[in-house]
Amino acid sequence: MNYGISVIFRAIPLLMALFCFSYGLFIFDSGTETDRFVAGPVVFSLGMICIALFATAATIIRQIIHTYNSVVKYALPIVGYLSAVITVIGGLFLLTLPSDSSLFVVGHVICGVGFITACVATTATSSTRFTLIQINAKSEDPRIPKEAFTKGQAVTLISISVIIAVITWVWAFKLLSQSGEHSQYFIAGHVMAGLACICTSLVALVATIVRQIRNTYSDFERNWWPGFVLFFGTLSIFWGLIIMGIENPLKSTTGYIMVGLGLVCYSISSKVILLAKIWKREFKLANRIPLIPIFTALACFFMSSYLFDIAEESVFYFVPARVLAGLGGICFTLFSIVSILESGTSTK
């Protein structure tokens, strides 16, 4: 990877963050409809995930082009975690405001986005010794490199992502258990479940990176972790399709968001699949794997465009149309990350 290409790949997450921030503010400030106060803050918060993805991209790229140093090593993960903390605090703040169904949904969803951001920041932290993956993949030595994470550090990194995923699932099911009381619990609970699927998928990515850095990645994991991510992506999509069949459009339109969240899981799977396929073997189609997040991004944007037209006749489609556009930006950002991984692990 030359310097010019590295700048482009680092710019993509920042551009998508700018898109989410500016589009979220535009939605929020372009009218007085209640739906704008839901879609605007949610789309804006998705930009925080892009910031954390930028931290991951920059962490890996700087190691590839040999511009990595101690300041950057700590600064980039801190940026990711700081973005997560700000997002969660923002969501909790909205939940403390006077009771309102729209604020209730927005507050919970933004907290869930903050949890994803924290998992992505953990991915950035796990990638601070990324160059060891390529070295280990080429080596026949089964020993753990001295420069790798210690066992305690490895367990800590994986545990952080697992704990965040568990918290998100518990929160989602707590909301779903009260979904019969009011539609706001139904909407917030199902969206939180989709966000939990993404957090769980990121557990697989963190575990894959950490264990390859430690040279303890096994043949069983080569199939387990990609299948793990694909399962949760498929779960979110089919869960969303089932919800679409509900007659009440206020609830059924939530299904589109869950489908979009499932597509984000598929985008994450491209990174896990790539690392699995190139581990201690050659995979000739490795440079095709970055097409996965391209297809998922296009799927989000295409669905968003259809929902924009439907929203002209039914206001219930207003929020899903805007949120899917933001999720398309997340998927495109993941294209940048998997392309960086492909470049960093390529044997060419």
Secondary structure, DSSP 8 states (H G I E B T S, - for coil): --HHHHHHHHHHHHHHHHHHHHHHHHHHHS---HHHHHHHHHHHHHHHHHHHHHHHHHHHHHHHTT---HHHHHHHHHHHHHHHHHHHHHHHHHHHSS--HHHHHHHHHHHHHHHHHHHHHHHHHHGGGTHHHHHHHH----S--TTS--HHHHHHHHHHHHHHHHHHHHHHHHHHTTTTT-HHHHHHHHHHHHHHHHHHHHHHHHHHHHHHHTT---HHHHHHHHHHHHHHHHHHHHHHHHHHT-S-HHHHTHHHHHHHHHHHHHHHHHHHHHHHHTTTS--TTGGGTTHHHHHHHHHHHHHHHHHHHHHTT-GGGHHHHHHHHHHHHHHHHHHHHHHHHHHHH---
